[in-house]
């Protein structure tokens, strides 16, 4: 994912799913350590529900 697309993705998480910057930062830190996909880590940490996870993957498909 390009840096521009990633920036739009982060904006989507904050604006459309109302995730806080701190919540996203925690998941991003875990991505660096585990190399897991950010959407799955957000779900595993309980920061998003399954419906929101589906929205994320729909957004990523269109990006």
PDBQT receptor file of N, H, CA, C and O in Angstrom, charges set to zero:
ATOM      1  N   UNK A   1       0.856  -1.168   0.000  1.00  0.00    +0.000 N 
ATOM      2  CA  UNK A   1       0.000   0.000   0.000  1.00  0.00    +0.000 C 
ATOM      3  C   UNK A   1       0.901   1.229   0.000  1.00  0.00    +0.000 C 
ATOM      4  O   UNK A   1       1.848   1.324   0.781  1.00  0.00    +0.000 OA
ATOM      5  N   UNK A   2       0.593   2.152  -0.878  1.00  0.00    +0.000 N 
ATOM      6  H   UNK A   2      -0.176   2.074  -1.512  1.00  0.00    +0.000 HD
ATOM      7  CA  UNK A   2       1.405   3.366  -0.960  1.00  0.00    +0.000 C 
ATOM      8  C   UNK A   2       1.199   4.220   0.291  1.00  0.00    +0.000 C 
ATOM      9  O   UNK A   2       0.219   4.056   1.018  1.00  0.00    +0.000 OA
ATOM     10  N   UNK A   3       2.129   5.120   0.523  1.00  0.00    +0.000 N 
ATOM     11  H   UNK A   3       2.925   5.253  -0.067  1.00  0.00    +0.000 HD
ATOM     12  CA  UNK A   3       2.024   5.973   1.714  1.00  0.00    +0.000 C 
ATOM     13  C   UNK A   3       0.795   6.879   1.639  1.00  0.00    +0.000 C 
ATOM     14  O   UNK A   3       0.195   7.186   2.669  1.00  0.00    +0.000 OA
ATOM     15  N   UNK A   4       0.415   7.307   0.439  1.00  0.00    +0.000 N 
ATOM     16  H   UNK A   4       0.902   7.057  -0.397  1.00  0.00    +0.000 HD
ATOM     17  CA  UNK A   4      -0.777   8.143   0.278  1.00  0.00    +0.000 C 
ATOM     18  C   UNK A   4      -2.031   7.347   0.602  1.00  0.00    +0.000 C 
ATOM     19  O   UNK A   4      -2.915   7.829   1.310  1.00  0.00    +0.000 OA
ATOM     20  N   UNK A   5      -2.105   6.131   0.084  1.00  0.00    +0.000 N 
ATOM     21  H   UNK A   5      -1.387   5.740  -0.491  1.00  0.00    +0.000 HD
ATOM     22  CA  UNK A   5      -3.258   5.270   0.367  1.00  0.00    +0.000 C 
ATOM     23  C   UNK A   5      -3.326   4.954   1.854  1.00  0.00    +0.000 C 
ATOM     24  O   UNK A   5      -4.407   4.945   2.442  1.00  0.00    +0.000 OA
ATOM     25  N   UNK A   6      -2.185   4.699   2.456  1.00  0.00    +0.000 N 
ATOM     26  H   UNK A   6      -1.307   4.706   1.979  1.00  0.00    +0.000 HD
ATOM     27  CA  UNK A   6      -2.149   4.401   3.894  1.00  0.00    +0.000 C 
ATOM     28  C   UNK A   6      -2.639   5.597   4.702  1.00  0.00    +0.000 C 
ATOM     29  O   UNK A   6      -3.363   5.425   5.683  1.00  0.00    +0.000 OA
ATOM     30  N   UNK A   7      -2.259   6.791   4.306  1.00  0.00    +0.000 N 
ATOM     31  H   UNK A   7      -1.671   6.931   3.510  1.00  0.00    +0.000 HD
ATOM     32  CA  UNK A   7      -2.719   8.002   4.992  1.00  0.00    +0.000 C 
ATOM     33  C   UNK A   7      -4.239   8.135   4.865  1.00  0.00    +0.000 C 
ATOM     34  O   UNK A   7      -4.908   8.505   5.829  1.00  0.00    +0.000 OA
ATOM     35  N   UNK A   8      -4.783   7.838   3.689  1.00  0.00    +0.000 N 
ATOM     36  H   UNK A   8      -4.239   7.538   2.906  1.00  0.00    +0.000 HD
ATOM     37  CA  UNK A   8      -6.239   7.871   3.498  1.00  0.00    +0.000 C 
ATOM     38  C   UNK A   8      -6.915   6.792   4.345  1.00  0.00    +0.000 C 
ATOM     39  O   UNK A   8      -7.996   7.008   4.894  1.00  0.00    +0.000 OA
ATOM     40  N   UNK A   9      -6.271   5.636   4.444  1.00  0.00    +0.000 N 
ATOM     41  H   UNK A   9      -5.394   5.461   3.998  1.00  0.00    +0.000 HD
ATOM     42  CA  UNK A   9      -6.798   4.543   5.260  1.00  0.00    +0.000 C 
ATOM     43  C   UNK A   9      -6.868   4.955   6.728  1.00  0.00    +0.000 C 
ATOM     44  O   UNK A   9      -7.874   4.716   7.396  1.00  0.00    +0.000 OA
ATOM     45  N   UNK A  10      -5.809   5.570   7.223  1.00  0.00    +0.000 N 
ATOM     46  H   UNK A  10      -4.992   5.765   6.681  1.00  0.00    +0.000 HD
ATOM     47  CA  UNK A  10      -5.807   6.034   8.616  1.00  0.00    +0.000 C 
ATOM     48  C   UNK A  10      -6.893   7.080   8.844  1.00  0.00    +0.000 C 
ATOM     49  O   UNK A  10      -7.545   7.085   9.888  1.00  0.00    +0.000 OA
ATOM     50  N   UNK A  11      -7.084   7.955   7.878  1.00  0.00    +0.000 N 
ATOM     51  H   UNK A  11      -6.555   7.950   7.030  1.00  0.00    +0.000 HD
ATOM     52  CA  UNK A  11      -8.132   8.974   7.982  1.00  0.00    +0.000 C 
ATOM     53  C   UNK A  11      -9.512   8.291   8.012  1.00  0.00    +0.000 C 
ATOM     54  O   UNK A  11     -10.392   8.698   8.770  1.00  0.00    +0.000 OA
ATOM     55  N   UNK A  12      -9.692   7.251   7.185  1.00  0.00    +0.000 N 
ATOM     56  H   UNK A  12      -8.977   6.920   6.569  1.00  0.00    +0.000 HD
ATOM     57  CA  UNK A  12     -10.936   6.482   7.187  1.00  0.00    +0.000 C 
ATOM     58  C   UNK A  12     -11.195   5.893   8.574  1.00  0.00    +0.000 C 
ATOM     59  O   UNK A  12     -12.312   5.970   9.087  1.00  0.00    +0.000 OA
ATOM     60  N   UNK A  13     -10.169   5.309   9.174  1.00  0.00    +0.000 N 
ATOM     61  H   UNK A  13      -9.262   5.247   8.757  1.00  0.00    +0.000 HD
ATOM     62  CA  UNK A  13     -10.328   4.714  10.502  1.00  0.00    +0.000 C 
ATOM     63  C   UNK A  13     -10.752   5.759  11.529  1.00  0.00    +0.000 C 
ATOM     64  O   UNK A  13     -11.612   5.499  12.371  1.00  0.00    +0.000 OA
ATOM     65  N   UNK A  14     -10.150   6.932  11.456  1.00  0.00    +0.000 N 
ATOM     66  H   UNK A  14      -9.452   7.144  10.773  1.00  0.00    +0.000 HD
ATOM     67  CA  UNK A  14     -10.464   7.984  12.429  1.00  0.00    +0.000 C 
ATOM     68  C   UNK A  14     -11.826   8.620  12.168  1.00  0.00    +0.000 C 
ATOM     69  O   UNK A  14     -12.606   8.824  13.098  1.00  0.00    +0.000 OA
ATOM     70  N   UNK A  15     -12.112   8.932  10.910  1.00  0.00    +0.000 N 
ATOM     71  H   UNK A  15     -11.478   8.767  10.154  1.00  0.00    +0.000 HD
ATOM     72  CA  UNK A  15     -13.326   9.683  10.602  1.00  0.00    +0.000 C 
ATOM     73  C   UNK A  15     -14.564   8.799  10.454  1.00  0.00    +0.000 C 
ATOM     74  O   UNK A  15     -15.632   9.145  10.959  1.00  0.00    +0.000 OA
ATOM     75  N   UNK A  16     -14.436   7.681   9.780  1.00  0.00    +0.000 N 
ATOM     76  H   UNK A  16     -13.568   7.400   9.369  1.00  0.00    +0.000 HD
ATOM     77  CA  UNK A  16     -15.596   6.839   9.512  1.00  0.00    +0.000 C 
ATOM     78  C   UNK A  16     -15.885   5.852  10.641  1.00  0.00    +0.000 C 
ATOM     79  O   UNK A  16     -17.046   5.553  10.921  1.00  0.00    +0.000 OA
ATOM     80  N   UNK A  17     -14.841   5.349  11.286  1.00  0.00    +0.000 N 
ATOM     81  H   UNK A  17     -13.898   5.592  11.058  1.00  0.00    +0.000 HD
ATOM     82  CA  UNK A  17     -15.036   4.369  12.353  1.00  0.00    +0.000 C 
ATOM     83  C   UNK A  17     -14.828   4.961  13.738  1.00  0.00    +0.000 C 
ATOM     84  O   UNK A  17     -14.979   4.267  14.743  1.00  0.00    +0.000 OA
ATOM     85  N   UNK A  18     -14.482   6.242  13.791  1.00  0.00    +0.000 N 
ATOM     86  H   UNK A  18     -14.359   6.806  12.974  1.00  0.00    +0.000 HD
ATOM     87  CA  UNK A  18     -14.313   6.974  15.051  1.00  0.00    +0.000 C 
ATOM     88  C   UNK A  18     -13.278   6.344  15.983  1.00  0.00    +0.000 C 
ATOM     89  O   UNK A  18     -13.438   6.357  17.203  1.00  0.00    +0.000 OA
ATOM     90  N   UNK A  19     -12.219   5.795  15.395  1.00  0.00    +0.000 N 
ATOM     91  H   UNK A  19     -12.088   5.784  14.404  1.00  0.00    +0.000 HD
ATOM     92  CA  UNK A  19     -11.121   5.274  16.215  1.00  0.00    +0.000 C 
ATOM     93  C   UNK A  19     -10.215   6.430  16.614  1.00  0.00    +0.000 C 
ATOM     94  O   UNK A  19      -9.948   7.329  15.816  1.00  0.00    +0.000 OA
ATOM     95  N   UNK A  20      -9.757   6.397  17.827  1.00  0.00    +0.000 N 
ATOM     96  H   UNK A  20      -9.974   5.667  18.475  1.00  0.00    +0.000 HD
ATOM     97  CA  UNK A  20      -8.866   7.456  18.288  1.00  0.00    +0.000 C 
ATOM     98  C   UNK A  20      -7.467   7.246  17.706  1.00  0.00    +0.000 C 
ATOM     99  O   UNK A  20      -7.091   6.139  17.319  1.00  0.00    +0.000 OA
ATOM    100  N   UNK A  21      -6.728   8.323  17.659  1.00  0.00    +0.000 N 
ATOM    101  H   UNK A  21      -7.033   9.222  17.973  1.00  0.00    +0.000 HD
ATOM    102  CA  UNK A  21      -5.347   8.254  17.191  1.00  0.00    +0.000 C 
ATOM    103  C   UNK A  21      -4.542   7.294  18.072  1.00  0.00    +0.000 C 
ATOM    104  O   UNK A  21      -3.707   6.541  17.572  1.00  0.00    +0.000 OA
ATOM    105  N   UNK A  22      -4.793   7.322  19.370  1.00  0.00    +0.000 N 
ATOM    106  H   UNK A  22      -5.472   7.933  19.776  1.00  0.00    +0.000 HD
ATOM    107  CA  UNK A  22      -4.074   6.442  20.302  1.00  0.00    +0.000 C 
ATOM    108  C   UNK A  22      -4.384   4.968  20.051  1.00  0.00    +0.000 C 
ATOM    109  O   UNK A  22      -3.484   4.130  20.101  1.00  0.00    +0.000 OA
ATOM    110  N   UNK A  23      -5.640   4.649  19.782  1.00  0.00    +0.000 N 
ATOM    111  H   UNK A  23      -6.371   5.330  19.740  1.00  0.00    +0.000 HD
ATOM    112  CA  UNK A  23      -6.005   3.263  19.490  1.00  0.00    +0.000 C 
ATOM    113  C   UNK A  23      -5.299   2.761  18.240  1.00  0.00    +0.000 C 
ATOM    114  O   UNK A  23      -4.789   1.641  18.210  1.00  0.00    +0.000 OA
ATOM    115  N   UNK A  24      -5.275   3.587  17.227  1.00  0.00    +0.000 N 
ATOM    116  H   UNK A  24      -5.689   4.497  17.251  1.00  0.00    +0.000 HD
ATOM    117  CA  UNK A  24      -4.606   3.222  15.978  1.00  0.00    +0.000 C 
ATOM    118  C   UNK A  24      -3.110   3.058  16.219  1.00  0.00    +0.000 C 
ATOM    119  O   UNK A  24      -2.493   2.133  15.690  1.00  0.00    +0.000 OA
ATOM    120  N   UNK A  25      -2.532   3.941  17.007  1.00  0.00    +0.000 N 
ATOM    121  H   UNK A  25      -3.033   4.692  17.437  1.00  0.00    +0.000 HD
ATOM    122  CA  UNK A  25      -1.097   3.879  17.289  1.00  0.00    +0.000 C 
ATOM    123  C   UNK A  25      -0.727   2.588  18.011  1.00  0.00    +0.000 C 
ATOM    124  O   UNK A  25       0.310   1.990  17.726  1.00  0.00    +0.000 OA
ATOM    125  N   UNK A  26      -1.566   2.160  18.938  1.00  0.00    +0.000 N 
ATOM    126  H   UNK A  26      -2.409   2.645  19.170  1.00  0.00    +0.000 HD
ATOM    127  CA  UNK A  26      -1.310   0.900  19.653  1.00  0.00    +0.000 C 
ATOM    128  C   UNK A  26      -1.295  -0.265  18.674  1.00  0.00    +0.000 C 
ATOM    129  O   UNK A  26      -0.402  -1.111  18.719  1.00  0.00    +0.000 OA
ATOM    130  N   UNK A  27      -2.282  -0.306  17.793  1.00  0.00    +0.000 N 
ATOM    131  H   UNK A  27      -3.007   0.381  17.756  1.00  0.00    +0.000 HD
ATOM    132  CA  UNK A  27      -2.351  -1.393  16.814  1.00  0.00    +0.000 C 
ATOM    133  C   UNK A  27      -1.176  -1.321  15.834  1.00  0.00    +0.000 C 
ATOM    134  O   UNK A  27      -0.623  -2.355  15.461  1.00  0.00    +0.000 OA
ATOM    135  N   UNK A  28      -0.790  -0.118  15.416  1.00  0.00    +0.000 N 
ATOM    136  H   UNK A  28      -1.239   0.723  15.720  1.00  0.00    +0.000 HD
ATOM    137  CA  UNK A  28       0.342   0.031  14.504  1.00  0.00    +0.000 C 
ATOM    138  C   UNK A  28       1.628  -0.484  15.138  1.00  0.00    +0.000 C 
ATOM    139  O   UNK A  28       2.443  -1.120  14.470  1.00  0.00    +0.000 OA
ATOM    140  N   UNK A  29       1.807  -0.214  16.411  1.00  0.00    +0.000 N 
ATOM    141  H   UNK A  29       1.145   0.303  16.954  1.00  0.00    +0.000 HD
ATOM    142  CA  UNK A  29       3.000  -0.697  17.111  1.00  0.00    +0.000 C 
ATOM    143  C   UNK A  29       3.028  -2.226  17.114  1.00  0.00    +0.000 C 
ATOM    144  O   UNK A  29       4.082  -2.836  16.933  1.00  0.00    +0.000 OA
ATOM    145  N   UNK A  30       1.878  -2.827  17.317  1.00  0.00    +0.000 N 
ATOM    146  H   UNK A  30       1.022  -2.332  17.464  1.00  0.00    +0.000 HD
ATOM    147  CA  UNK A  30       1.794  -4.282  17.302  1.00  0.00    +0.000 C 
ATOM    148  C   UNK A  30       2.060  -4.838  15.909  1.00  0.00    +0.000 C 
ATOM    149  O   UNK A  30       2.662  -5.903  15.773  1.00  0.00    +0.000 OA
ATOM    150  N   UNK A  31       1.622  -4.131  14.880  1.00  0.00    +0.000 N 
ATOM    151  H   UNK A  31       1.134  -3.266  14.991  1.00  0.00    +0.000 HD
ATOM    152  CA  UNK A  31       1.896  -4.553  13.495  1.00  0.00    +0.000 C 
ATOM    153  C   UNK A  31       3.396  -4.641  13.268  1.00  0.00    +0.000 C 
ATOM    154  O   UNK A  31       3.880  -5.585  12.642  1.00  0.00    +0.000 OA
ATOM    155  N   UNK A  32       4.122  -3.673  13.768  1.00  0.00    +0.000 N 
ATOM    156  H   UNK A  32       3.730  -2.907  14.276  1.00  0.00    +0.000 HD
ATOM    157  CA  UNK A  32       5.581  -3.660  13.604  1.00  0.00    +0.000 C 
ATOM    158  C   UNK A  32       6.223  -4.853  14.304  1.00  0.00    +0.000 C 
ATOM    159  O   UNK A  32       7.221  -5.390  13.823  1.00  0.00    +0.000 OA
ATOM    160  N   UNK A  33       5.662  -5.268  15.424  1.00  0.00    +0.000 N 
ATOM    161  H   UNK A  33       4.852  -4.831  15.814  1.00  0.00    +0.000 HD
ATOM    162  CA  UNK A  33       6.238  -6.369  16.194  1.00  0.00    +0.000 C 
ATOM    163  C   UNK A  33       5.827  -7.729  15.655  1.00  0.00    +0.000 C 
ATOM    164  O   UNK A  33       6.646  -8.647  15.602  1.00  0.00    +0.000 OA
ATOM    165  N   UNK A  34       4.571  -7.871  15.254  1.00  0.00    +0.000 N 
ATOM    166  H   UNK A  34       3.906  -7.125  15.297  1.00  0.00    +0.000 HD
ATOM    167  CA  UNK A  34       4.051  -9.182  14.860  1.00  0.00    +0.000 C 
ATOM    168  C   UNK A  34       3.939  -9.372  13.358  1.00  0.00    +0.000 C 
ATOM    169  O   UNK A  34       3.784 -10.499  12.888  1.00  0.00    +0.000 OA
ATOM    170  N   UNK A  35       4.015  -8.291  12.601  1.00  0.00    +0.000 N 
ATOM    171  H   UNK A  35       4.142  -7.376  12.983  1.00  0.00    +0.000 HD
ATOM    172  CA  UNK A  35       3.845  -8.316  11.149  1.00  0.00    +0.000 C 
ATOM    173  C   UNK A  35       2.438  -8.781  10.754  1.00  0.00    +0.000 C 
ATOM    174  O   UNK A  35       2.238  -9.273   9.643  1.00  0.00    +0.000 OA
ATOM    175  N   UNK A  36       1.472  -8.629  11.650  1.00  0.00    +0.000 N 
ATOM    176  H   UNK A  36       1.634  -8.229  12.552  1.00  0.00    +0.000 HD
ATOM    177  CA  UNK A  36       0.087  -8.976  11.355  1.00  0.00    +0.000 C 
ATOM    178  C   UNK A  36      -0.603  -7.825  10.647  1.00  0.00    +0.000 C 
ATOM    179  O   UNK A  36      -0.138  -6.687  10.711  1.00  0.00    +0.000 OA
ATOM    180  N   UNK A  37      -1.713  -8.113   9.969  1.00  0.00    +0.000 N 
ATOM    181  H   UNK A  37      -2.090  -9.038   9.917  1.00  0.00    +0.000 HD
ATOM    182  CA  UNK A  37      -2.459  -7.050   9.282  1.00  0.00    +0.000 C 
ATOM    183  C   UNK A  37      -3.171  -6.136  10.282  1.00  0.00    +0.000 C 
ATOM    184  O   UNK A  37      -3.779  -6.610  11.242  1.00  0.00    +0.000 OA
ATOM    185  N   UNK A  38      -3.092  -4.859  10.056  1.00  0.00    +0.000 N 
ATOM    186  H   UNK A  38      -2.598  -4.474   9.277  1.00  0.00    +0.000 HD
ATOM    187  CA  UNK A  38      -3.677  -3.861  10.958  1.00  0.00    +0.000 C 
ATOM    188  C   UNK A  38      -5.170  -4.096  11.204  1.00  0.00    +0.000 C 
ATOM    189  O   UNK A  38      -5.596  -4.035  12.357  1.00  0.00    +0.000 OA
ATOM    190  N   UNK A  39      -5.981  -4.359  10.182  1.00  0.00    +0.000 N 
ATOM    191  H   UNK A  39      -5.636  -4.408   9.245  1.00  0.00    +0.000 HD
ATOM    192  CA  UNK A  39      -7.409  -4.571  10.469  1.00  0.00    +0.000 C 
ATOM    193  C   UNK A  39      -7.660  -5.720  11.447  1.00  0.00    +0.000 C 
ATOM    194  O   UNK A  39      -8.509  -5.607  12.331  1.00  0.00    +0.000 OA
ATOM    195  N   UNK A  40      -6.938  -6.809  11.294  1.00  0.00    +0.000 N 
ATOM    196  H   UNK A  40      -6.248  -6.901  10.575  1.00  0.00    +0.000 HD
ATOM    197  CA  UNK A  40      -7.134  -7.948  12.191  1.00  0.00    +0.000 C 
ATOM    198  C   UNK A  40      -6.687  -7.615  13.610  1.00  0.00    +0.000 C 
ATOM    199  O   UNK A  40      -7.320  -8.043  14.575  1.00  0.00    +0.000 OA
ATOM    200  N   UNK A  41      -5.619  -6.869  13.743  1.00  0.00    +0.000 N 
ATOM    201  H   UNK A  41      -5.104  -6.521  12.959  1.00  0.00    +0.000 HD
ATOM    202  CA  UNK A  41      -5.155  -6.481  15.079  1.00  0.00    +0.000 C 
ATOM    203  C   UNK A  41      -6.148  -5.551  15.756  1.00  0.00    +0.000 C 
ATOM    204  O   UNK A  41      -6.380  -5.658  16.960  1.00  0.00    +0.000 OA
ATOM    205  N   UNK A  42      -6.736  -4.640  14.989  1.00  0.00    +0.000 N 
ATOM    206  H   UNK A  42      -6.547  -4.553  14.011  1.00  0.00    +0.000 HD
ATOM    207  CA  UNK A  42      -7.768  -3.768  15.566  1.00  0.00    +0.000 C 
ATOM    208  C   UNK A  42      -8.930  -4.592  16.099  1.00  0.00    +0.000 C 
ATOM    209  O   UNK A  42      -9.474  -4.297  17.164  1.00  0.00    +0.000 OA
ATOM    210  N   UNK A  43      -9.311  -5.632  15.353  1.00  0.00    +0.000 N 
ATOM    211  H   UNK A  43      -8.870  -5.872  14.488  1.00  0.00    +0.000 HD
ATOM    212  CA  UNK A  43     -10.399  -6.503  15.782  1.00  0.00    +0.000 C 
ATOM    213  C   UNK A  43      -9.993  -7.343  16.993  1.00  0.00    +0.000 C 
ATOM    214  O   UNK A  43     -10.760  -7.468  17.948  1.00  0.00    +0.000 OA
ATOM    215  N   UNK A  44      -8.792  -7.916  16.954  1.00  0.00    +0.000 N 
ATOM    216  H   UNK A  44      -8.169  -7.814  16.179  1.00  0.00    +0.000 HD
ATOM    217  CA  UNK A  44      -8.330  -8.749  18.061  1.00  0.00    +0.000 C 
ATOM    218  C   UNK A  44      -8.232  -7.961  19.364  1.00  0.00    +0.000 C 
ATOM    219  O   UNK A  44      -8.481  -8.505  20.440  1.00  0.00    +0.000 OA
ATOM    220  N   UNK A  45      -7.874  -6.695  19.274  1.00  0.00    +0.000 N 
ATOM    221  H   UNK A  45      -7.671  -6.253  18.400  1.00  0.00    +0.000 HD
ATOM    222  CA  UNK A  45      -7.784  -5.858  20.468  1.00  0.00    +0.000 C 
ATOM    223  C   UNK A  45      -9.143  -5.336  20.920  1.00  0.00    +0.000 C 
ATOM    224  O   UNK A  45      -9.236  -4.643  21.933  1.00  0.00    +0.000 OA
ATOM    225  N   UNK A  46     -10.191  -5.664  20.180  1.00  0.00    +0.000 N 
ATOM    226  H   UNK A  46     -10.116  -6.227  19.357  1.00  0.00    +0.000 HD
ATOM    227  CA  UNK A  46     -11.527  -5.222  20.544  1.00  0.00    +0.000 C 
ATOM    228  C   UNK A  46     -11.798  -3.766  20.217  1.00  0.00    +0.000 C 
ATOM    229  O   UNK A  46     -12.726  -3.170  20.765  1.00  0.00    +0.000 OA
ATOM    230  N   UNK A  47     -10.997  -3.184  19.325  1.00  0.00    +0.000 N 
ATOM    231  H   UNK A  47     -10.244  -3.669  18.880  1.00  0.00    +0.000 HD
ATOM    232  CA  UNK A  47     -11.169  -1.779  18.975  1.00  0.00    +0.000 C 
ATOM    233  C   UNK A  47     -12.227  -1.595  17.893  1.00  0.00    +0.000 C 
ATOM    234  O   UNK A  47     -12.768  -0.502  17.725  1.00  0.00    +0.000 OA
ATOM    235  N   UNK A  48     -12.522  -2.673  17.156  1.00  0.00    +0.000 N 
ATOM    236  H   UNK A  48     -12.082  -3.561  17.292  1.00  0.00    +0.000 HD
ATOM    237  CA  UNK A  48     -13.579  -2.657  16.147  1.00  0.00    +0.000 C 
ATOM    238  C   UNK A  48     -14.361  -3.970  16.263  1.00  0.00    +0.000 C 
ATOM    239  O   UNK A  48     -13.863  -4.959  16.801  1.00  0.00    +0.000 OA
ATOM    240  N   UNK A  49     -15.584  -3.957  15.752  1.00  0.00    +0.000 N 
ATOM    241  H   UNK A  49     -15.989  -3.153  15.316  1.00  0.00    +0.000 HD
ATOM    242  CA  UNK A  49     -16.378  -5.180  15.734  1.00  0.00    +0.000 C 
ATOM    243  C   UNK A  49     -16.325  -5.804  14.334  1.00  0.00    +0.000 C 
ATOM    244  O   UNK A  49     -15.684  -5.260  13.434  1.00  0.00    +0.000 OA
ATOM    245  N   UNK A  50     -16.995  -6.936  14.154  1.00  0.00    +0.000 N 
ATOM    246  H   UNK A  50     -17.516  -7.377  14.884  1.00  0.00    +0.000 HD
ATOM    247  CA  UNK A  50     -16.932  -7.638  12.868  1.00  0.00    +0.000 C 
ATOM    248  C   UNK A  50     -17.530  -6.819  11.715  1.00  0.00    +0.000 C 
ATOM    249  O   UNK A  50     -17.028  -6.872  10.593  1.00  0.00    +0.000 OA
ATOM    250  N   UNK A  51     -18.580  -6.079  11.987  1.00  0.00    +0.000 N 
ATOM    251  H   UNK A  51     -18.988  -6.037  12.899  1.00  0.00    +0.000 HD
ATOM    252  CA  UNK A  51     -19.188  -5.236  10.954  1.00  0.00    +0.000 C 
ATOM    253  C   UNK A  51     -18.194  -4.163  10.496  1.00  0.00    +0.000 C 
ATOM    254  O   UNK A  51     -18.071  -3.886   9.303  1.00  0.00    +0.000 OA
ATOM    255  N   UNK A  52     -17.494  -3.570  11.453  1.00  0.00    +0.000 N 
ATOM    256  H   UNK A  52     -17.594  -3.795  12.422  1.00  0.00    +0.000 HD
ATOM    257  CA  UNK A  52     -16.489  -2.558  11.119  1.00  0.00    +0.000 C 
ATOM    258  C   UNK A  52     -15.306  -3.188  10.380  1.00  0.00    +0.000 C 
ATOM    259  O   UNK A  52     -14.732  -2.574   9.481  1.00  0.00    +0.000 OA
ATOM    260  N   UNK A  53     -14.948  -4.412  10.761  1.00  0.00    +0.000 N 
ATOM    261  H   UNK A  53     -15.414  -4.911  11.491  1.00  0.00    +0.000 HD
ATOM    262  CA  UNK A  53     -13.880  -5.124  10.060  1.00  0.00    +0.000 C 
ATOM    263  C   UNK A  53     -14.270  -5.338   8.599  1.00  0.00    +0.000 C 
ATOM    264  O   UNK A  53     -13.442  -5.169   7.705  1.00  0.00    +0.000 OA
ATOM    265  N   UNK A  54     -15.512  -5.705   8.356  1.00  0.00    +0.000 N 
ATOM    266  H   UNK A  54     -16.185  -5.842   9.082  1.00  0.00    +0.000 HD
ATOM    267  CA  UNK A  54     -16.006  -5.852   6.981  1.00  0.00    +0.000 C 
ATOM    268  C   UNK A  54     -15.926  -4.531   6.230  1.00  0.00    +0.000 C 
ATOM    269  O   UNK A  54     -15.530  -4.501   5.064  1.00  0.00    +0.000 OA
ATOM    270  N   UNK A  55     -16.296  -3.446   6.889  1.00  0.00    +0.000 N 
ATOM    271  H   UNK A  55     -16.617  -3.471   7.835  1.00  0.00    +0.000 HD
ATOM    272  CA  UNK A  55     -16.212  -2.120   6.246  1.00  0.00    +0.000 C 
ATOM    273  C   UNK A  55     -14.779  -1.788   5.872  1.00  0.00    +0.000 C 
ATOM    274  O   UNK A  55     -14.523  -1.231   4.804  1.00  0.00    +0.000 OA
ATOM    275  N   UNK A  56     -13.847  -2.130   6.749  1.00  0.00    +0.000 N 
ATOM    276  H   UNK A  56     -14.055  -2.582   7.616  1.00  0.00    +0.000 HD
ATOM    277  CA  UNK A  56     -12.434  -1.865   6.467  1.00  0.00    +0.000 C 
ATOM    278  C   UNK A  56     -12.001  -2.642   5.231  1.00  0.00    +0.000 C 
ATOM    279  O   UNK A  56     -11.376  -2.078   4.333  1.00  0.00    +0.000 OA
ATOM    280  N   UNK A  57     -12.324  -3.924   5.175  1.00  0.00    +0.000 N 
ATOM    281  H   UNK A  57     -12.831  -4.383   5.904  1.00  0.00    +0.000 HD
ATOM    282  CA  UNK A  57     -11.901  -4.724   4.029  1.00  0.00    +0.000 C 
ATOM    283  C   UNK A  57     -12.606  -4.277   2.746  1.00  0.00    +0.000 C 
ATOM    284  O   UNK A  57     -12.016  -4.354   1.668  1.00  0.00    +0.000 OA
ATOM    285  N   UNK A  58     -13.843  -3.817   2.838  1.00  0.00    +0.000 N 
ATOM    286  H   UNK A  58     -14.322  -3.754   3.713  1.00  0.00    +0.000 HD
ATOM    287  CA  UNK A  58     -14.520  -3.246   1.665  1.00  0.00    +0.000 C 
ATOM    288  C   UNK A  58     -13.782  -1.994   1.191  1.00  0.00    +0.000 C 
ATOM    289  O   UNK A  58     -13.578  -1.802  -0.007  1.00  0.00    +0.000 OA
ATOM    290  N   UNK A  59     -13.386  -1.148   2.139  1.00  0.00    +0.000 N 
ATOM    291  H   UNK A  59     -13.553  -1.304   3.112  1.00  0.00    +0.000 HD
ATOM    292  CA  UNK A  59     -12.654   0.072   1.789  1.00  0.00    +0.000 C 
ATOM    293  C   UNK A  59     -11.323  -0.291   1.133  1.00  0.00    +0.000 C 
ATOM    294  O   UNK A  59     -10.947   0.301   0.121  1.00  0.00    +0.000 OA
ATOM    295  N   UNK A  60     -10.621  -1.249   1.701  1.00  0.00    +0.000 N 
ATOM    296  H   UNK A  60     -10.927  -1.729   2.523  1.00  0.00    +0.000 HD
ATOM    297  CA  UNK A  60      -9.328  -1.640   1.153  1.00  0.00    +0.000 C 
ATOM    298  C   UNK A  60      -9.454  -2.215  -0.258  1.00  0.00    +0.000 C 
ATOM    299  O   UNK A  60      -8.577  -1.992  -1.093  1.00  0.00    +0.000 OA
ATOM    300  N   UNK A  61     -10.529  -2.948  -0.534  1.00  0.00    +0.000 N 
ATOM    301  H   UNK A  61     -11.241  -3.129   0.145  1.00  0.00    +0.000 HD
ATOM    302  CA  UNK A  61     -10.748  -3.483  -1.872  1.00  0.00    +0.000 C 
ATOM    303  C   UNK A  61     -10.916  -2.366  -2.897  1.00  0.00    +0.000 C 
ATOM    304  O   UNK A  61     -10.478  -2.492  -4.041  1.00  0.00    +0.000 OA
ATOM    305  N   UNK A  62     -11.548  -1.282  -2.482  1.00  0.00    +0.000 N 
ATOM    306  H   UNK A  62     -11.903  -1.181  -1.553  1.00  0.00    +0.000 HD
ATOM    307  CA  UNK A  62     -11.820  -0.169  -3.392  1.00  0.00    +0.000 C 
ATOM    308  C   UNK A  62     -10.639   0.785  -3.517  1.00  0.00    +0.000 C 
ATOM    309  O   UNK A  62     -10.590   1.592  -4.445  1.00  0.00    +0.000 OA
ATOM    310  N   UNK A  63      -9.705   0.702  -2.608  1.00  0.00    +0.000 N 
ATOM    311  H   UNK A  63      -9.744   0.046  -1.854  1.00  0.00    +0.000 HD
ATOM    312  CA  UNK A  63      -8.574   1.647  -2.600  1.00  0.00    +0.000 C 
ATOM    313  C   UNK A  63      -7.578   1.317  -3.697  1.00  0.00    +0.000 C 
ATOM    314  O   UNK A  63      -6.567   2.004  -3.841  1.00  0.00    +0.000 OA
TER     315      UNK A  63
